[in-house]
Amino acid sequence: MAGEREIFFEIARLGDVMRVSAIDGETGLEATAIGPANALQSDLERIALGKLERKLASPQNGSPPRPGRVV
């Protein structure tokens, strides 16, 4: 799925952790992976991309479930 889309990666080091976000260029959906700062950037990108692909493949297309119930 990611091969057909333009994916952007945002990388930020926050002290001892690294935060990598994968962002779908078409929908703007985002998925994030957080790991130790000494982890391989490519590993965190792969994890974030996998999360994004699952989000894009979900029937709700990544929208959060509705909380509670309507009475």
RALINBEL-V180891 format. One line per field, one symbol per residue. psi: psi as a letter, one per 40 degrees, with the letter a starting at -180 (. if undefined). burial: 1 if it has 24 or more other ideal C-beta (glycine too) atoms within 12 Angstrom, else 0. Layout:
BEGIN
psi->???
burial->???
END
This chain:
BEGIN
psi->dddeihhihhhhhgbeihhhhhhhdddeiiiihhiideihddddddddddddddddeidefeiiihiaih.
burial->01000010101000000111111100001111101000000001101110110011000000000000000
END
